[in-house]
Amino acid sequence: MVISKGRYLLLFLCVQLVVMALLYREGYRKRVAYFFGIFYKGGSASMGLINPHNLSQAGDVYANLSLISKPSLREEELPYCPETSPFLGGPIRVKLPENLLLEEVERKNPYVTKGGRYKPPDCESTHKTAVIIPHRNREQHLKYLLYYLHPFLQRQQLNYGIYIIHQAGNFTFNRAKLLNVGFKEAMKDEDWDCLFFHDVDLIPEDDRNIYICDRFPKHASIAMDKFGYKLPYKSYFGGVSALSPEQYMKMNGFPNNYWGWGGEDDDIGIRVALSGMLISRPSVQYGRYKMIKHGHDKGNEQNPKRFNMLTKTRRTWKQDGMNALQYILISKELQPLYTNITVDIGTDKGLRPHT
Ligand code: BGN
């Protein structure tokens, strides 16, 4: 009796092994490796070995990153990254280093490849996020943001890319139109599953503010130092927000006609509601940002038309957005830390022929 029970058990185990072997051959390697990984807690950093809270450099955004290493596996053999990254450390101390050079940022981020792209070397990320940053004449801010954003995103084990959308010429700045350009150009490169629309002067202060998309459009910068780490008003949608391509297209993207400072973020917030979606937000403890102080930007004066325009969003959102976007792409360069997209978005009178 005992012997026959033992035989059944052996037979059962053999069948299990054969099934596993077949799954493995059928291209389920990653899933099988992940399955084993659950039982094997001792081996890889990506399976939850590191406790960042034990590190003496708590708050240093670069602490831990030197522990990430490339295993001798082929890319297809890498296990999926765990649900929660073991490299998260919580609050980040933001202090702007003096005389920072971009070369130093490059040196500190050895796994970032051309165009500002990154994939965790030790596991396959389950998230693909593009960060879109509108920009003009803010080189200093950009340097600081890159210094913090690269290690921040690596701690979250994301597959990511950073895009700078640079408005050519001197005509009034148009943040929302630049974001539309960024969306369109980034989606040509890759099937991103989430896009973060990010002001250049906002530095995240907690790495548990994960740069992935939610069920609804997400407003991430809900606790900025300049507003006393509180929302300035309930419907505020400015600073840093995140949408999946489906959410973005559902609201016809962002408006193209807000030239100058103010109102475009409120318009975007209204579009979210008009297209039948809600706003998702991280907790106030995680959605913290430091704003780099700066004076008034030339070429980004307050838009006096914004009050009037905001009363009409209900009528305009279906006509003005991704379906009406026109621009002239001047260049797309793969820099070591970001993809630089320079674009002529014209003026409030439309696109001029480019010379
Ligand atoms: C608001 C601006 C936003 C800006 C926030 C925070 C307007 C429209 C007024 C009806 N909105 O007042 O664009 O992000 O302040 O600075 O000006």
Residues whose N, C-alpha, C, O or C-beta is under 5 A from the ligand:
A	BS01	BGN	G238 G262 G263 E264 D265 D266 R306 F307
